[in-house]
Amino acid sequence: MTGTWRHLPATARAIALSATTAVAAAQARDGQAYDEAVGGLAADERSGLVLGAVVRLLLEETHPDGLTGDDIRQVLTHCVQESTRWRTEVDPHVVLVLLAGALGVYDPDGDESPPDASALARHAPLLVADLLAATKVPLDDYLAAAFAEIERTERQD
């Protein structure tokens, strides 16, 4: 996986830049930088689509033989435990919704209290940073692949 997202339209570049900044802040456990970057993600509802695609690609990369329920539980537990060490407001339900959404199995109508876009934007970079720790591929490559996949899907529709 190699590529870049820097040739994309301004809106897509803004999402990628906010995501990159938020994930880097999560990796560095820099709360102020994280809050600022997450604000940029929350401002554009399409960022959820991009980060969801990144999460799915990371899950596929880190679990090439497929995911079991135990794998999902392990990803969820690890992300929440690592994140709560510096972000006390981490909500395991939101992380689970992100995982289920990335895998295409989340039904918001069946959720009594679906998280809002702001909560998803605050948690998605934490999940991405946690999953990235298990790979040697830079985030830029996953973002480029996510944008290419989204573009391909939009062309087919």
BAFI-3210 file (N, C-alpha, C; in Angstrom, 3 decimals, decimal comma, padded with zeros to 6 digits):
// residues 157
n [1|2|3|4|5|6|7|8|9|10|11|12|13|14|15|16|17|18|19|20|21|22|23|24|25|26|27|28|29|30|31|32|33|34|35|36|37|38|39|40|41|42|43|44|45|46|47|48|49|50|51|52|53|54|55|56|57|58|59|60|61|62|63|64|65|66|67|68|69|70|71|72|73|74|75|76|77|78|79|80|81|82|83|84|85|86|87|88|89|90|91|92|93|94|95|96|97|98|99|100|101|102|103|104|105|106|107|108|109|110|111|112|113|114|115|116|117|118|119|120|121|122|123|124|125|126|127|128|129|130|131|132|133|134|135|136|137|138|139|140|141|142|143|144|145|146|147|148|149|150|151|152|153|154|155|156|157]
n.u [000,837|000,865|000,855|-000,641|-002,564|-002,518|-003,094|-005,747|-009,074|-009,661|-011,400|-011,245|-008,526|-008,403|-009,790|-008,079|-005,744|-006,602|-007,195|-004,679|-003,234|-004,704|-004,379|-001,590|-001,338|-002,704|-000,992|001,194|000,086|-000,888|-002,906|-003,958|-003,300|-004,647|-007,370|-007,752|-007,327|-009,318|-011,530|-011,520|-012,123|-014,686|-016,071|-016,634|-018,800|-018,201|-015,795|-016,104|-016,745|-014,341|-012,493|-013,708|-013,289|-010,509|-010,148|-011,331|-009,587|-007,223|-007,977|-008,299|-005,667|-004,288|-005,483|-005,364|-006,498|-009,116|-011,656|-012,541|-015,030|-013,638|-011,317|-012,305|-013,191|-010,723|-009,378|-011,052|-010,865|-008,091|-007,708|-009,410|-008,322|-005,667|-006,193|-007,649|-005,720|-004,788|-006,896|-009,566|-012,285|-013,007|-015,262|-016,298|-018,482|-018,741|-016,362|-016,838|-019,018|-017,701|-015,992|-017,897|-019,267|-017,232|-016,906|-019,255|-021,518|-023,071|-026,094|-027,703|-030,361|-031,088|-029,813|-030,089|-028,993|-027,412|-024,142|-023,264|-022,049|-019,905|-018,903|-018,063|-016,060|-014,263|-013,359|-012,516|-009,827|-008,337|-008,780|-007,738|-005,042|-004,337|-004,647|-002,811|-000,408|000,214|001,163|003,455|003,024|002,583|000,188|-000,600|-000,638|-002,816|-004,846|-004,774|-005,527|-008,079|-009,423|-009,260|-010,802|-013,301|-013,822|-013,962|-016,228|-018,197|-018,209|-019,227|-021,776]
n.v [-001,157|001,976|005,472|008,716|011,402|013,980|015,176|015,434|017,002|020,132|019,843|017,107|016,932|018,525|016,955|014,736|015,956|016,855|014,363|013,122|014,832|014,513|011,759|011,642|013,249|011,629|009,438|010,652|011,332|013,898|016,041|018,686|019,273|017,147|017,693|020,031|019,085|017,144|018,719|019,725|017,389|016,806|018,871|018,230|016,059|014,025|013,045|010,864|008,800|008,521|007,919|005,605|003,902|003,777|002,496|000,004|-000,918|-001,088|-003,054|-005,211|-005,465|-006,078|-008,381|-010,673|-013,167|-012,907|-011,724|-012,597|-012,837|-012,701|-011,410|-008,846|-008,060|-007,996|-005,954|-003,799|-003,732|-003,294|-000,798|000,888|000,605|001,562|004,153|005,358|005,903|008,391|009,856|010,401|010,413|008,445|006,383|003,150|002,134|003,862|003,338|000,683|001,037|002,384|000,332|-001,625|-000,163|000,280|-002,283|-002,690|-003,615|-002,226|-001,013|001,840|002,336|000,309|000,901|002,101|004,432|005,993|007,150|010,593|012,550|014,097|012,700|010,367|011,433|012,231|009,814|008,157|008,760|007,770|005,026|004,493|005,222|003,305|000,907|001,348|001,042|-001,604|-002,031|-001,449|000,328|003,601|006,105|007,821|006,168|004,490|006,397|007,334|004,981|004,669|006,962|006,396|004,076|005,043|006,847|005,039|003,554|005,574|006,170|003,816|003,831]
n.w [000,000|-001,056|-001,437|-001,844|-000,526|-001,115|-003,532|-003,749|-003,744|-001,971|000,280|000,910|001,419|003,711|005,564|005,635|006,612|009,150|010,278|010,208|011,895|014,284|014,814|015,084|017,354|019,150|019,215|020,399|022,734|023,280|024,585|024,111|021,400|020,302|020,912|019,388|016,748|016,541|016,575|013,986|012,579|013,528|012,422|009,810|008,447|006,679|007,426|009,071|007,319|005,946|008,037|008,966|006,799|006,899|009,380|008,778|006,765|008,265|010,110|008,369|007,488|009,855|010,627|008,694|008,239|008,786|011,091|014,395|016,995|019,376|018,509|017,897|020,432|021,714|020,277|020,893|023,736|024,105|022,817|024,340|026,937|026,565|025,674|027,754|029,549|029,089|028,184|029,814|029,265|027,461|025,787|025,821|024,386|022,204|020,831|020,173|018,451|016,391|015,487|014,694|012,757|010,861|009,983|008,760|010,109|011,864|013,131|013,404|014,017|015,704|017,997|021,195|022,200|020,108|019,331|018,827|016,002|016,860|019,101|017,836|016,194|018,172|019,124|017,013|015,977|018,110|017,978|015,434|015,841|017,746|016,310|014,269|015,568|015,408|012,902|010,163|008,287|007,078|008,160|006,070|003,808|004,331|004,407|001,748|000,427|001,513|000,530|-002,213|-002,324|-001,501|-003,578|-005,714|-004,989|-005,046|-007,764|-008,800|-007,830]
ca.u [000,000|001,590|000,063|-000,756|-003,867|-002,267|-003,594|-007,205|-009,697|-009,387|-012,197|-010,664|-007,217|-008,644|-010,123|-006,846|-004,833|-007,137|-007,029|-003,248|-002,863|-005,353|-003,733|-000,250|-001,525|-003,054|000,222|002,056|-000,726|-000,902|-004,317|-004,328|-003,246|-005,710|-008,651|-007,807|-007,457|-010,620|-012,494|-011,558|-012,820|-016,099|-016,669|-017,013|-019,417|-017,598|-014,591|-016,472|-016,643|-012,914|-011,875|-014,275|-012,574|-009,154|-010,251|-011,561|-008,332|-006,298|-008,434|-007,962|-004,208|-003,807|-006,153|-005,527|-007,304|-010,471|-011,859|-013,481|-015,564|-012,546|-010,435|-012,971|-013,135|-009,330|-009,110|-011,826|-010,276|-006,766|-007,871|-009,999|-007,361|-004,564|-006,691|-008,074|-004,531|-004,575|-008,192|-010,477|-013,668|-013,186|-016,482|-016,165|-019,603|-018,433|-015,313|-017,516|-019,797|-016,733|-015,575|-019,033|-019,518|-016,165|-017,131|-020,545|-022,525|-023,710|-027,424|-028,005|-031,768|-031,193|-029,020|-030,909|-028,322|-026,302|-023,264|-023,347|-020,873|-018,809|-018,320|-017,352|-014,843|-013,333|-012,857|-011,951|-008,361|-007,778|-008,834|-006,775|-003,684|-004,105|-004,475|-001,566|000,742|000,495|001,600|004,621|002,567|002,201|-001,214|-000,836|-000,980|-004,195|-005,735|-004,827|-006,326|-009,466|-009,985|-009,415|-011,934|-014,516|-014,020|-014,389|-017,603|-019,056|-018,311|-020,083|-023,160]
ca.v [000,000|003,240|006,493|009,998|012,035|015,419|015,649|015,441|018,322|020,804|019,276|015,805|017,209|019,039|015,791|013,946|016,697|016,776|012,982|012,910|015,592|013,887|010,471|011,942|013,728|010,456|008,656|011,400|011,599|015,352|016,363|019,953|019,083|016,198|018,404|020,937|018,301|016,482|019,754|019,740|016,184|016,915|019,900|017,676|014,740|013,022|012,489|009,548|007,849|008,317|007,201|004,252|003,122|003,552|001,461|-001,285|-001,317|-001,493|-004,346|-006,218|-005,619|-006,686|-009,686|-011,133|-014,389|-012,570|-011,331|-013,344|-012,033|-012,484|-010,386|-007,553|-007,766|-007,673|-004,633|-002,862|-003,653|-002,671|000,615|001,596|000,633|002,465|005,524|005,925|006,312|009,834|010,469|009,768|010,391|007,428|005,599|001,875|001,951|004,610|002,586|-000,484|001,519|002,624|-000,971|-002,238|000,632|000,012|-003,624|-002,697|-004,373|-001,363|-000,520|002,907|002,259|-000,668|001,388|002,978|005,730|006,065|008,298|011,649|012,683|014,656|011,606|009,488|012,139|012,248|008,466|007,486|008,811|006,890|003,671|004,425|005,226|002,023|-000,115|001,641|000,577|-002,991|-002,098|-000,648|001,146|004,922|006,501|008,395|005,100|004,067|007,476|007,305|003,812|004,939|007,900|005,679|003,161|005,863|007,340|003,893|003,249|006,640|006,012|002,656|004,167]
ca.w [000,000|-001,092|-002,098|-001,179|-000,620|-001,250|-004,819|-003,676|-003,561|-000,695|001,368|001,262|002,037|005,065|006,387|005,800|007,474|010,517|010,739|010,425|013,092|015,447|015,079|015,611|018,729|019,958|019,386|021,309|023,939|023,426|024,723|023,483|019,943|019,960|020,946|018,239|015,514|016,551|016,193|012,525|012,121|013,884|011,576|008,498|008,674|005,801|008,048|009,590|006,214|005,670|009,147|008,978|005,781|007,417|010,414|008,118|006,116|009,325|010,633|007,359|007,478|011,094|010,788|007,312|008,170|009,194|012,482|015,226|018,087|020,325|017,934|018,079|021,864|022,026|019,711|021,701|025,075|024,024|022,484|025,480|028,038|026,235|025,530|029,038|030,315|028,920|027,837|030,781|028,776|026,421|025,967|025,103|023,450|020,981|020,125|019,604|017,305|015,317|014,954|013,998|011,561|009,892|009,450|008,060|010,852|012,853|012,792|014,354|014,423|016,775|019,127|022,032|022,348|019,153|019,562|017,822|015,133|017,643|019,897|016,902|015,784|019,304|019,403|015,832|015,909|019,146|017,433|014,328|016,417|018,400|015,268|013,536|016,352|015,049|011,502|009,800|007,170|007,576|008,041|004,741|002,871|004,610|003,976|000,290|000,052|001,900|-000,449|-003,486|-002,169|-001,469|-004,936|-006,526|-004,579|-005,540|-009,224|-009,099|-007,462]
c.u [000,895|000,730|000,069|-002,144|-003,729|-002,767|-005,113|-007,760|-009,499|-010,154|-011,611|-009,302|-007,384|-008,985|-008,860|-005,865|-005,306|-006,945|-005,569|-002,784|-003,441|-004,686|-002,322|-000,344|-001,896|-001,815|001,170|001,371|-000,696|-002,357|-004,747|-004,338|-004,367|-007,061|-008,816|-008,039|-008,816|-011,723|-012,630|-012,287|-014,320|-016,821|-017,139|-017,518|-018,824|-016,329|-014,873|-016,358|-015,180|-012,268|-012,437|-013,575|-011,149|-009,172|-010,449|-010,296|-007,302|-006,688|-008,100|-006,462|-003,720|-004,448|-006,418|-006,367|-008,750|-010,543|-012,845|-014,035|-014,495|-011,567|-011,018|-012,909|-011,719|-008,962|-009,801|-011,172|-008,936|-006,885|-008,388|-008,995|-006,212|-005,025|-007,072|-006,885|-004,257|-005,838|-009,259|-011,905|-013,919|-014,384|-016,352|-017,280|-019,319|-017,366|-015,928|-018,341|-018,867|-016,279|-016,699|-019,352|-018,488|-016,342|-018,471|-021,633|-023,234|-025,047|-027,806|-029,457|-031,968|-030,438|-029,873|-030,300|-027,132|-025,443|-023,427|-022,028|-019,668|-018,120|-017,530|-016,028|-013,814|-012,701|-012,145|-010,426|-007,685|-007,713|-007,818|-005,346|-003,362|-003,862|-003,182|-000,342|001,142|000,974|002,876|004,287|002,142|000,724|-001,523|-001,241|-002,404|-005,194|-005,887|-005,691|-007,803|-010,123|-010,199|-010,622|-013,258|-014,837|-014,541|-015,860|-018,563|-019,232|-019,248|-021,544|-023,692]
c.v [001,238|004,252|007,767|010,553|013,513|016,003|015,805|016,852|018,841|020,186|017,952|015,994|017,706|017,897|014,983|014,652|016,656|015,382|012,699|013,605|014,944|012,565|010,690|012,432|012,572|009,609|009,320|011,671|013,084|015,821|017,634|019,827|018,156|016,909|019,332|020,174|017,622|017,471|019,844|018,538|016,294|017,916|019,366|016,256|013,651|012,417|011,105|008,469|007,508|007,504|005,791|003,352|002,818|002,445|000,093|-001,793|-001,782|-002,840|-005,474|-006,507|-006,387|-008,042|-010,295|-012,402|-014,155|-012,282|-012,252|-012,380|-011,729|-011,420|-008,989|-007,135|-007,324|-006,281|-003,567|-002,648|-002,933|-001,175|001,401|001,689|001,597|003,919|006,148|006,303|007,803|010,581|009,812|009,637|009,352|006,548|004,302|001,644|002,667|003,877|001,343|-000,090|001,791|001,319|-001,605|-001,487|000,375|-001,344|-003,757|-003,455|-003,528|-000,866|000,563|002,882|001,288|-000,265|002,386|004,362|005,806|007,300|009,334|011,755|013,225|013,575|010,660|010,124|012,167|010,882|007,804|007,589|007,948|005,454|003,508|004,365|003,889|000,921|000,096|001,113|-000,849|-003,141|-001,288|000,276|002,510|005,238|007,065|007,331|004,610|005,138|007,481|006,138|004,032|005,892|007,233|004,743|003,921|006,382|006,224|003,551|004,301|006,562|004,874|002,932|005,159]
c.w [000,000|-001,811|-001,302|-001,408|-000,941|-002,576|-004,823|-003,538|-002,137|000,474|001,838|001,930|003,470|006,029|006,671|006,736|008,929|011,092|011,072|011,709|014,347|015,806|015,643|017,059|019,657|020,220|020,387|022,651|024,303|023,412|024,018|021,961|019,484|019,898|019,753|016,936|015,420|016,201|014,683|011,957|012,373|012,981|010,223|008,683|007,787|006,378|008,625|008,531|005,944|006,788|009,289|007,974|006,241|008,467|009,771|007,446|007,151|009,923|009,657|007,354|008,701|011,379|009,410|007,166|008,590|010,686|013,169|016,270|019,120|019,821|018,148|019,549|022,258|021,499|020,563|023,064|025,053|023,765|023,682|026,629|027,766|026,205|026,861|029,924|030,161|028,510|028,706|030,271|027,682|026,768|025,157|024,086|022,124|020,173|019,477|018,382|016,122|014,667|014,135|012,710|010,477|009,234|008,735|008,787|011,911|012,323|013,797|014,830|015,576|018,031|019,918|022,196|021,398|019,422|018,453|017,055|015,901|018,480|019,004|016,469|016,910|019,543|018,217|015,755|016,972|018,644|016,307|014,882|017,062|017,369|014,486|014,261|015,991|013,604|011,319|008,641|007,715|007,329|006,655|003,733|003,076|004,189|002,455|-000,188|000,380|000,905|-001,801|-003,440|-002,176|-002,865|-005,849|-006,235|-005,127|-007,049|-009,618|-008,781|-008,427]
res [m|t|g|t|w|r|h|l|p|a|t|a|r|a|i|a|l|s|a|t|t|a|v|a|a|a|q|a|r|d|g|q|a|y|d|e|a|v|g|g|l|a|a|d|e|r|s|g|l|v|l|g|a|v|v|r|l|l|l|e|e|t|h|p|d|g|l|t|g|d|d|i|r|q|v|l|t|h|c|v|q|e|s|t|r|w|r|t|e|v|d|p|h|v|v|l|v|l|l|a|g|a|l|g|v|y|d|p|d|g|d|e|s|p|p|d|a|s|a|l|a|r|h|a|p|l|l|v|a|d|l|l|a|a|t|k|v|p|l|d|d|y|l|a|a|a|f|a|e|i|e|r|t|e|r|q|d]
***
